[in-house]
C-alpha cells in the first residue's frame, strides 16, 4: 500500500506541474497577441494615481500629468517635477495636457495656466490667461498654437509681452472642435461635423495669420479624433476607425461599432509601430484592434477593469503607456513570450487560499483547485484574451456540491465526458453532461 500511495503522490505532483506548464505556455506561445503589462501607482512614487495626460520628451523621459502635479519617469523610477526642476513650479495641480515642443521645450496645460518648461535652461514660464479648457497643438517648427473658448487662434510669440498673439478667428464654434493641427500653409480642424481646412499665411518674422474661413473636405460626423505625429485618426459616428488622407478625405480602416456599443465615452486612440490601434474609454478600459494571422482586423479587450483617460505611444519601441483613473500608469509592451497573472482580487473574494492545481479543458473552462476554498470553475475562458469577468466563476465546495474536500490538488482528463479531480479526502469527477460533481466509487 505504501508503494501505491507513493505512486499516487508522485502522479499528483506530475499532474500539478503539467497543469502549471500548460497554463504558462498557453499564454506564452500565441504570437499574434502576446504582451506584457506593468502597473505603476502612488506606491511607486506617483504623486496621484489619477492620470490625465502623458507625453514623452526628447530624452525619452515620460511626463505624467496627474490630478496632483507632474511626475517624470525614467524607466526605473518616478520623480515629482520639483525634484527634477528644483525651485520651479507648475501653475496648477490638475494637468490637463502635456505637449512636446521639441528642442527641450515641454508645454504643460493646467487648470490655472499654460506653462512653458525649458528643460535645457531648467526654467518655467507661465501664461495664466489660459484655464485648461483650450485646444492646443505644436506645428512642425515647434511653435505652440491654441484655439481658445472664443474660437480665436493664438500663436506663441516670444516678442509679445503676453507671450501669445491672436492670429485669426475660426468660423467653427469652439465646442464643436475636437482637434486641430497646422501643417505648412494649412490649418486642419476636426469637428463634430467632419474635416475642415483653412488657409494660413506666414510673415517674414514667422507669424502666421488666417481669415478663419474653413472649407469642409469630409462631411462624415466624427465621434473622436486624434493627431499623432503626421497622422490624423478619427472614429466616426458609424463606428469606423479612419485615417484622414492628404486630400482631407477619411479612409475607413475597420469597423468596431459592435465593440463601441458595449462601452462608454472614447478618451483616446493611438496607433503603434506595428499598425495596431489602442482605443481607451473613460469608464471601460482599453480595446486592442489589430491584424490577425489572416490579415483581418480583430478586437480584444486588454482586461483593465478601470477607466482610462489617456494613451501615449513610444516612437522607437513597441510600448504603449496607459493613463488610468486612480490606478496609475500601465506600461504595455509586445513580446514574443509573455506571462500574465491575476491576484486573488480578480476572483471577487471567492478564493483566498493558495491555488494548488490548474486545468484548462477543451470546453474552455478554467479550473482552479485551491487548498481550502474548494474548486473554482470559470466558463468561456480565452487563454489568449483573458476576460475582465474572471471573477464571475462558479465555486464548488464541500457544502454546496458533491466535492469531498475543499483542498483540491490535481486534475486529469478522461476519454469519457468527465474530469477527474483529486482532493484531500478522495477522488471526485465532474460530469459534463449533468454539470455536477460526483464521488468516484473505487474499490481498492
N, C-alpha and C positions, 0 to 999 in steps of 0.2 A: 504493500500500500504506500510505503514511503516513496518508492520509485515512481509510482503513478502520480502521487502528489507533486513530486519534483518536476515531472514531465508537464503536468498541468500548469504549474507556476511558470516554468520556462516558456511554454507556449503562450501563456498570458502576457508575459513581458514582450515576446516577439510580436504578438498582435498589437500591443500598445505602441511599440517602436514603429511597426509598419504603418499603423494609423497616423502617427505623427509625421512620418515621411510623406505619406500620401497628401496630408494637409499642406505641408510646406511646398511640395513640388507642384501641386495643382495651382498654387498661387504664383510660383516662380517661373513656370515653363510656358506661359502663354505670351508669345512675342508681340501680338497685336496690341495688347493693352496691359503692360506690366509697368508698375510705377512704385515710387516710394513717397511717403508723406511725413513731414516732421512739423510738430507744433511748437511755437514759441509764445509764451504768455508773460504776464507780470511776474511769474515765478522766475523767468529767465532774464528779467531786467526791464521789461516794458513798463513805462510809466502808467499805462492804461491798456486794457485788453480789448477795448472797442476801437477798431482800426477803420479810419475814414478815408485814408489816402496812402498810396505807395508810389515811390519813384526811385529809380537807380541813378546815381550821379556818374560823372565822367570817370571816377576812380573805382567804380564797381561797388561802392557802398550803397546799401539800401536805406533810403529815408522812409521812415514810418510815421505817418500822421495819425495821431490818436485823439481821443477826447480830452487828453491832458498833455498836450505838447508834442514835440517832435523827438523821435528816437532815431538813432543811426546804428545800423548793424553792419559788421564787417565779416560775417560768416561764422565767427566763433563767439562773439559777444555782442550785446545790445547796450548802447550807452545813451544817456539823455543828451539833448542838444547842448546844454550848458557845460557838460564835461568835455565836449569836443570843441566848443567855442566859448571858453571862459570869458565872463564879463559881457556877453552878448545875450539879448533876449528876443523872443518872438512876440509879435503884437498880441496874440491871443492863444488860449489853450486849445480851442476846438479847431483842428487843422483840416480844412475843407478840401484843399487841393495842393499838391506839390508838383512842380514842373521843372524839368532840367532845361536851363537856358544855354548850356554849352559854355566852354571856356571857363569852367569853375563857378559858374553862376547857377544858383538854385533859387526858384521862386516859391514862396510859401504863402498861400491864401488862407487866412484865418477869419474867425467871426468878428475880428476887430481891426482888420487891415491886411495889406499885401506887403510881404517882406522880401527884399532882395538880399540874398545871402551870398556874399563873395567869399568862396571857400579858400581862395588864394590869399586875399588880404585879411581874411578872418573877421569880416565886419558885416553888420546888418543894417540896411536902410529900410525904414518903414513908411508906407504910404497909407495913412489912416482914413482916406476918403472912401475906401472900399470896405464892404461888410461881409464878404464871404459868399454872397449870392451871385456874383458876376460869372460870366463865361470867359475863359482865358485860353490863349494859345501862344506859342512861340513860333516865329517863322524860320525859314531856312538859314537866316543870318543870326539867329539867337535873340531877336528883338521881341519883347513881350507886347501882345495886343490884348485888349479887353473890350468886351461888349457889356455895357452896364445895364442897369434895370430900365433905363430910358432908351435902350437900343442905340446908344452912342458908341461909336468905335473909337477907342483910345489907343495911342501908341506911346510906349515908354520913350521918353526924350530926356537925356541927361542934361541938356541945355535949359530945359524948362524948370523953373523953381519948384513947381509942384511935382515934377518927375514924369508927368503924363500930359500929352496933348490930345485934344479931340480932333480927329481927322475925318469924321463923317458921321452920318446918322442913317442907320439901316431901316428900310421900309417894311420890316417884319417886326411885329410885337415881340418883346423880349421873352415873354412867357411861352412863345411858340418855338423859340430857338433851342435846339438840342445841343448842337456842336457847331464850331466853325474853325476854319483853317485858312491861312494866307499862303498862297503858292505863287511866286513871281508876281504877275500883274493881275491876279485873280483872287477874289475873296469867295470862298466856298462856304455856304451856310446850309446845314441840315436842319430842317424844321419839321413840325408835325405834318405838314402838307407835302413834303418832298425835298428835292435837292435844288438849291438856288446858287447862282453865281453872280458876282458883281465885279465890275472893272475897278482896278486900283492903279493910280499913278504914283510915281516916286520922284521926289525932287532931288536936286543935286546934293543936298545935305542929308539925304536918306529918309526924309519924312514922307510917308505915304498919305494919300488922300483918296476919297471916294465920294461920289454923289449919293451913294446908298441905294440906288435903284437896282433891284435884283431881277434876274431872269430865271424862271424855273426851267430846269432841264429834265426833271423826272418828277412826275406828279403822284407817285405811289406814296400813300401815307406811311410815316415812319414811327415805329414803336420805340426804338432805341438806336443810338448812333455812337460810334467810337472812331476817333482819329488815332491811328497807330503808325508812327513814323510817316511814311509817304502813302499809306493806305487808309482808305475810309471804309469802314464796315457798318452796315445797318442791319437791323431786324425790322422788317416791315410788318404792317398790321395783319397780313395773311400768315405770318409765322415763318417767312423765309429769311435765312441768313444770306445777305447780299454784299457784294463789293461794288463801290462806286468807281466806274471806269473813267479814263481821262476825258471822255466826251460828256460826262455828267450823268450818264445812264447807269442804272443799277443792274448788276449781273447776279442772277439768282444762283446760289451755291447749293443749298439744301433746305428742305422743309422740316422744321422742328415744331410745327404747330401743335402736334399731339402732346409733346412734352410741355410746351408753354401753357397749354390749357390746364395742366395739373399744378402749376406753380404761380407764384405771385409776381411782384414787380421786378423787372430786369434791372440790375445795378451796374453791370459791366460786361464787356466782352473783349477777349484778346485772341490773337492767332499766334501759335507757337512756330518754331523753326521747321517743324515737320508738316505744317499745313493743317494742324488740328485746331479746333476752336474750343475755348473755355468760356462758358456763359454763367454768370453768377446772378443770384437772386437775393433780394433784400431780406427775405424770410425763409429761404429754402435752398441753401447750399449752392453747389456748383455742378453744372452739366458739362460733360466732355462730349464733343461732337467731332468725330474723326473718321478716317477711311479704314475699312476693314480689309481683309486679305483679298476680297473680290473687287476692291476699288470703289465700293459703295460707302456712303456716309452712314454711320450709326451713332446713336446717342447712348451715353452711360452716365449714371449718377456717381459722383465721387464719394458718396457716403458721408458727407459732412452734415450733421444734424444741427445746423446753425445758420443764421442769416449771414450773408456776405455782402460787404459794401464796395469792395474794390479788388482789382486784379492788376498784376504787373508782370510783364514778360521780360526775361533776360535776352538781350540780343545775341549773345555769344555762347549761351548754354541752354540746354533743354530743361529750363527751370521756370516755373510759374509761382509767383507769390500770391497768396490769397489772404486778403484782409477781412477778418470776420467781426461779427458783432459780439463782443465780450468774451471771445475765446482766443484772441491774439492773432498771430500770423501763422499760416500754414505754408510750408515750402514743399512744392510738388516737383518731382523730377523723374524723368524717364530712366529706366534701367532695364537691361536685358533680363535681370533676375531681381525679384523683389519678394519681400516677406511683409505682409500686413498683419496687424494684430488688433485684438479687441480686449479692452479691460472689462472687468465684471460690470461696470456701469452700463455697458452696452446691452446687457441682458435684463434690464428693467428690474433689478434686485431679485431675480428669480434664483440666482445661484451666488453663493459666497465662499463655498469650499473649493479646494483645488480640483481641476479637471484632470482625470486620470486616463481617459480614453476618448478618441475622436474617430468618427467614421462618416464618410460621405457616400451614400448609397446611389444606385443607378436611377432612383426616382428623384434625385436632387434633394433628398432630406439630409440635413446635417445633424448627426447625433453626438451629443456631448455627455460622457459619463463622468459624474462627479464623485468625490469622496465624502458623501454625507448629505448632498442635496437631491439625490436621485438622478433621473435621466431626462435631459432636455432635447427635444426634437424640434428642429427649425425647418419648416417646409419651404419648398421652392428656393432653395439656396443656390445662388450662382457663384461658383468659386472664382470667376473672373471679375465680376462686378458685385462685390458684397452688398447686400441690401441695407438700407438705412433702418429697416424694420427688424433687425436681427434679434431684438429683444422680445418680439411677439411670438415666441415659440411655445410649445406645449410641454409642460413639465410633468413627468411621471414620477410618482413617489410610492413608497410602500403603503401610504394611507389612502391614495386616490386611485390606485391601479393594482395589478397583479404583480408588481415589482417586489421581489423577495427581500431586497435590502437597498437602502439609499446610497450605498457605496458600490459604484459600478466601475469595473476595471478593464473590460475588453469587449470587442465586438467581432463577429465573423459572419461572412455571407453564407448562404446556403443555396443548393440547387433548386430548392423549393421556395415559394414566396414568403420566406420568413427571414428574420435577422436574429442571430444568436447573441445573447447578452449575458456576460459573466458578472455576477455580483458577489458580495461578501458572503452571502448565505446560500449560494447555489446558482443554477442556470435558468435564465428566462429566455423566451423568444418572443419577438414581435411578429404578429401575423398581419401581412399587408392586406389580406382580403377583408378581415373584420376590423382592422385598425386597433387591436388590443394586445396587451401583454399577457403572456401565459407562462405558467411554470412548466419547465421541461421535466417530465417524469422519466428518470433514468435509474434503472436498477443495476447497481454495481455488485 
